[in-house]
Amino acid sequence: MFRTYPRDFWRISASMFFFILSFNLILPEMNAYITLLGGQTWKGSIIFLFSIAAGLSRPFAGKLADLIGRKKSIYIGILISLIICLSYPFFEFLGIFLLLRFLHGLSAGFAPTGATALVTDILPSDRKGAAMGLWGTFISLGIGVGQALGSYIYARSNFEILFYCAGFFSLCAFLFVIPIKETLPSPLRFKFAHLRVKWQDVFEPSVRNAAAIMLFTAISSGVIFVLSPDLSTYFNIENKGYFFGIYVLSTIIMRLAFSSISDRIGRKETLVIGCTVLVLSMSLLALSEGMMSYTLAAVFFGLATGISSPTLFAWTADLSPSKRRGSGAGTLFLALELGILVGSGLTVFIYKNTLQSAQNCIWVATFFALIAVVLLVKDINKTKQGVLNRGSVSSHNDPSK
């Protein structure tokens, strides 16, 4: 398997593992930290502000990745992450903490966008779905290991050590990028004019269908990012990253076992399966009353992500013009951030620090996941009808008939 893909594929995958791990490491304890700062009513803003910044930076990241190079975009993101992680311990004030959360989100706009464009450049076209499954496995590992490890580190140290550990993992991400070869042909020197973003830099129209599905499904992730630490408390689970620890095991199994499924049956057909499992997962989560059902919901959430995430990235790679892969990846990530933004925003208005209000948030997210299923089924039926119509016209015009 290791010889199937070039070394740079594994290097960038390892880099993104450490990068994703670094900012997920602190998430399970952020609700407790902001409460310590006197901001218990601002829990939703932890993800909300991060997602706003990530979304705003995506167009710039995509444009720069297509102009000055994939690696430079990655470097910008990782360096921001490193600086912010090391800054958290020095500013124990609610307002400054919220500002740092916003700035931290800029890192998530740059690094994954440049990395996805770079990965797309080096993947063999006939194994894109399978490769994206492996790529997504590293990202899922970063989320799951970070969430589970964060609570473990904090339980045996303090917030200061936790933030420094996050900075260390950002540094690891940086070191893995250094030996990677730049894949953009003839990258330009940076000019401030490159920061002028037009609508075409914000949105790549060829990937709009994939972006729509990402948007509606990512709302569930936004809700879970905010609520899972408190749900663990409600169900008397000590490790606040428990949900994501279970999720990552499930999604890795799914990605490794079925990563090439979309190469065989089609991207949209695979996404119907993944989104349907997501609806099931969120329904189970909303109905959970204890550890058993909570665990089962996490397993199904992992299965849904393991199916849908690599398929969305492969579909986006299929749809993106070769010279617009950075913008295509940026559009998909922008949809991801908007979905997380909506999901975390829902908790600001609906969640009242009770189990019942948390369940209400989850039901709303489930509804949006169901919309994704409906859109995919309509798209598949529309495509089939178009094929039938073209076949009918061809048959009608065939003089031998």
Secondary structure by P-SEA (a helix, b strand, c coil): ccccccaaaaaaaaaaaaaaaaaaccccaaaaaaaaaccccccccaaaaaaaaaaaaaaaaaaaaacccaaaaaaaaaaaaaaaaaaccccccaaaaaaaaaaaaaaaacaaaaaaaaaaacccccaaaaaaaaaaaaaaaaaaaaaaaaaaaaaaccaaaaaaaaaaaaaaaaaaacccccccccccccccccccccccccccccaaaaaaaaaaaaaaaaaaaacaaaaaaaacccccaaaaaaaaaaaaaaaaacccccccccaaaaaaaaaaaaaaaaaaaaacccaaaaaaaaaaaaaaaaccaaaaaaaaaaacccccaaaaaaaaaaaaaaaaaaaaaaaaccccccaaaaaaaaaaaaaaaaaaaaaaaaaaaaaaaaaaaaaaaaaaacccc
